[in-house]
């Protein structure tokens, strides 16, 4: 429909858009442009990843973006099965350091910090707390992230079930960027 994709991996059904600060600003694009393009891609079975110029020129952010894209398009990641891992509560500092290193949006204040381990090696973190945007829920999943080049098959489900079994929440909400 007259739309273009900067990079497209048809075998993975993944596309990447690089959004320059000038041509993708409100001067040239309406406020729904990027959302509409994501929805159009989704309707065509394509996962569209948007990268904004200001993100790309931040070296720390750029490294996280590159690793995110590698996980999305490359099958050469280390696959671990959740049955071979253990979930444990971790302290705030461990979660903070891990998320600041690996999560695109860095850490955020949380009440509950869960880690998924293989032996004594921390592979992923899930944090939960008081909902920030809709207080109609008891908990919000604030962050979930795994180490670079690692996929834990069933890891998110294992972390989530640990939380539900231990804390018995009445309601949970989560948002995704």
C-alpha positions in Angstrom: 0.0 0.0 0.0 2.8 2.5 -0.9 4.7 1.7 2.3 8.3 0.8 2.4 10.5 -1.1 4.9 14.2 -0.2 5.4 15.2 -3.8 6.1 13.2 -6.9 5.6 14.0 -10.6 6.5 11.2 -12.5 4.7 12.2 -15.9 6.1 11.8 -14.5 9.7 8.9 -12.1 8.8 10.8 -9.3 10.6 11.4 -5.8 9.3 13.5 -2.9 10.7 12.7 0.8 10.2 15.3 3.4 10.9 13.6 6.6 11.8 15.7 9.7 11.4 15.0 12.6 13.7 14.2 15.1 11.0 12.2 13.2 8.4 10.3 11.2 11.0 9.4 14.3 13.2 6.0 15.8 13.6 6.8 18.2 10.8 6.6 15.4 8.2 4.7 12.6 9.9 1.4 12.7 11.7 1.3 11.5 15.3 -0.1 8.0 14.3 2.3 7.4 11.5 4.6 4.9 13.2 1.8 3.1 15.1 -0.2 2.8 11.8 2.8 1.3 10.1 3.4 -1.2 12.9 -0.3 -2.3 12.7 -0.1 -2.6 8.9 3.0 -4.7 9.2 1.3 -6.8 11.8 -1.7 -7.3 9.5 0.7 -8.7 7.0 2.4 -11.1 9.5 5.5 -8.9 9.9 7.1 -8.0 13.2 8.3 -4.4 12.7 11.2 -3.1 14.8 11.5 0.7 14.9 14.9 2.3 15.7 15.0 6.0 16.2 18.1 8.1 15.4 18.6 9.4 18.9 18.7 5.8 20.1 21.2 4.7 17.5 23.7 7.5 18.4 23.7 6.5 22.1 26.4 3.8 22.2 25.0 1.9 25.1 21.5 1.9 23.6 23.0 0.9 20.2 24.7 -2.1 21.7 21.3 -3.2 23.2 19.5 -2.7 19.9 22.1 -4.7 18.0 21.8 -7.6 20.5 18.0 -7.4 20.3 18.1 -7.6 16.5 20.6 -10.5 16.7 18.2 -12.5 18.9 15.3 -11.7 16.6 16.9 -12.7 13.3 19.7 -15.1 14.2 19.2 -18.7 15.2 22.7 -18.9 16.7 21.6 -18.2 20.2 22.3 -20.4 23.2 19.0 -22.3 23.8 18.3 -23.4 27.4 15.2 -25.2 28.6 13.4 -23.8 31.6 13.3 -27.2 33.2 17.1 -26.9 33.6 16.8 -23.6 35.4 15.7 -22.4 38.9 13.8 -19.3 39.8 15.0 -17.4 42.9 14.2 -14.0 44.5 17.1 -11.7 44.0 18.0 -8.4 45.7 17.3 -5.0 44.2 20.9 -4.3 43.3 21.3 -7.5 41.3 18.1 -6.8 39.4 19.1 -3.1 38.9 22.5 -4.0 37.5 21.2 -6.8 35.2 18.4 -4.7 33.7 20.6 -1.6 33.2 23.1 -3.8 31.3 20.6 -5.7 29.1 17.1 -4.0 29.0 16.5 -1.4 26.3 14.6 0.8 28.8 17.0 0.1 31.7 15.8 -0.6 35.3 12.7 0.9 37.1 11.8 0.8 40.8 10.2 -2.5 41.7 9.0 -4.4 44.7 9.6 -8.0 43.6 12.8 -9.1 41.8 12.9 -12.6 40.3 15.9 -14.2 38.7 16.2 -17.3 36.6 19.4 -19.2 37.0 21.3 -22.1 35.5 23.4 -23.2 38.4 24.6 -20.0 40.0 24.6 -18.1 36.7 21.9 -15.4 36.5 20.3 -15.6 33.0 17.2 -13.5 33.3 15.2 -11.1 35.5 11.6 -10.3 36.0 10.5 -7.4 38.2 7.0 -6.5 39.4 5.5 -3.8 41.5 2.6 -1.4 41.9 1.0 -0.5 38.6 2.2 2.9 37.3 -0.6 3.7 34.9 -3.7 1.8 35.9 -4.3 1.3 39.7 -7.2 -1.0 38.9 -4.6 -3.9 39.0 -2.7 -5.3 42.0 0.6 -5.8 40.2 2.4 -4.7 37.1 5.1 -6.7 35.4 7.6 -3.9 35.1 10.6 -5.5 33.3 11.6 -8.9 31.9 14.9 -9.4 30.2 17.4 -12.1 29.4 21.2 -12.1 28.8 22.4 -11.5 25.3 22.5 -14.5 23.0 20.4 -16.7 25.3 16.9 -18.0 24.8 15.3 -19.8 27.7 12.5 -21.9 26.3 9.6 -21.6 28.8 11.6 -19.1 30.9 9.0 -16.3 31.1 6.3 -18.8 31.9 8.4 -20.3 34.7 9.1 -16.8 36.2 5.5 -15.9 35.9 4.3 -19.2 37.5 6.7 -18.7 40.4 5.3 -15.2 41.0 1.7 -16.4 40.8 2.2 -19.4 43.1 4.1 -17.4 45.8 2.2 -14.1 45.8 -1.3 -15.2 44.6 -2.1 -12.0 42.9 -5.7 -11.0 42.2 -4.7 -9.2 39.0 -1.7 -8.4 36.9 -1.1 -6.0 34.0 1.9 -5.5 31.7 2.9 -3.2 28.9 5.3 -3.7 26.0 7.2 -1.2 24.0 
